[in-house]
């Protein structure tokens, strides 16, 4: 059942996730591989670079989590050694280059 959820999420990216994935795929950012809609523990993260231990979350109106749930999720991910960068749908849609730059800075500090 969990695998079906991951498959569903991969097929139904938001427009912001789709735009960002186009930038992240094929090692286009920082020369590192990102995975999309990837399961980490009980969570499915939007994007992750496993070697850099970097999670990218794109949050927006279709995001089903509350701020409290997001906080627990971030806390768990950080306890596992991941850094979490949160970008809003609006931020990605209106400033894709700036969003990519934010990710590049996070990668550089890994």
Steps between C-alpha positions, in 0.01 A plus 500: 500500500779743586666435164174595327503832681854572380407404144192721515703797627763452227231504233312798646761764575378853561599754236766641734639151566503428126694821427750434776543134400587610146790697655611231748488191278799358316752651746433851368542667840831459675582191295313285753210261461163593644213258541137612495217387723734279699410306813705574811365310799129567529523807276510567128713805428464708184870486403810360664871487426610200705881557489456862616226401750289787363121496479309757294133549586269708281202618705180652373121496516484136390745407776305279737700559817447754774785713631512274806525184288765666281695581816490138618599382153794745485608405851503129410691561175758711684536230765596266215774737385309676219481874446163625381451792263140614468390696197147623438316426177484875443875539551578226246244627248601866519875461548620162374859621457506629858356171626772306319761737642367433852548127437851555360595695814364219719699244299818708529467504877470120521 
